[in-house]
């Protein structure tokens, strides 16, 4: 990499970090730092990319020892820290280690809290039921009637013994005044035993919410839509993966010659030598 500038090195390193597969951020980061071989350049140019990666992947972070993980998301960023509304905390993060470095008390105002708690309870129960190793976070901003709600769901599975990893991310945004829910469901899967294959899938959705009288009714309606849309997405993804395995990958395999037998390249090489010797 000596023939390119320091800025170009940093740009290439940042690209590799952004492409880090689920569960392999630490390994990618270590390899990138070795290739870059310049910690000053790494710290000045690449640290913002680490933050971007952690936020995009809704990276889980242990903040409260007796509770589940908190999520690192752009929706929860408050200055240089992140909000955990469930545990009423604001916490700082080491983006290299993906660890909490400090925390302090944080409280929503009464208006946003009365929206947050029933929705967080409903979504937390859904995630526990449907997403093993899943984590969720709910963010509420604004004043009535202009209340904005964001729900983030992260579920990951890492299986190093069988050389695969994956993550599912749900990003749902609710406009309470307009009674709309807009969302994005993203899946990232990496298989790396006999090859290096990544699958990135994304679905965008927009649905209308039923009018509600109680906050718990709104929470139930939001959860119902998320459940239905994730089920649809899962079914479509299963179909696509089956098609990729049965059709796409099959088309990539080397076709056998017309005689329907494998070519013995050693014999062909020997025949070629023999022909040359008999000339």
C-alpha positions, 0 to 999 in steps of 0.5 A: 500500500506504499504507492497510495496516499494516506487518505486513500489508505484510510478510505480503503480501510474504512470500506473494509470496516463497513463491510464487516460481516455480522459477528466478525467486526473484531477480526476485520478491525484487527486485520485492517489495523495490521494492513494500515500499519499506522495507528495515528491514521487509523484513529483520525480517519477510521474511528468515525466509521466504527461509530457508523458501523456500530449504529447501522448494525444496532450493536448490542452493548452491555450497560446494566449487568442484571438486565439485557443489552442496550442498543447502539443506534443513531436514533438513540444518540444524544451528543456523544452518548446513547440513550437507553429509555428502558433502564433510564440511562445515557451511556458512553461507548468505546466503539473499538471494543463495542463496550460501555465505558460510563453511564448516567441517569436519563429520564424521558418527560411524562408525555413521551414516557407514557408512550414509551412504556407500553410499546416497549413492553409489547415489543420486548415480549414479542422479541423474547417470543420470536427472536432468540438472542434478540434485543430491542429499543424504543425511542420517543420524541416530540409533543402531542399531537406530533409524537414520533416513535422509533423501534429498533430490533436486533437479532443475531446468530453466530456459529463459528463451528459451522462457519456462518453468521447472520443478523436481522435488523428491524427499523420501524418509525411511527408518526402518531398524528398521521397514524402511519408506520414506515419500516425497513427489515434488513438481513445480513448473512455470511457463509465462509467455509468452502467459499466466501458468500454474503447475502444482504436483503432488505424490505421497505414497508409502509402501513396505516395504524388503526385509531386508538384510545389507549396507549396500550392499544397503539402498542398492540397495533404496532406489534401486530403489524411488525409481526405480520410484516416480519412473517411475510419477509421471512417467507419471501426470504426462505423462497429466495434462498431456496431459489438461489441454492437450486437455480443460481448456484447451480448455474455457477457450477462448472458444466461437464463436457459433452461425454458427461465425464470428468476431464482427466487433465493429467492425461490430456497433458500427457497426450500433448507431450506424446504428440509433440514427441512423435512429430 
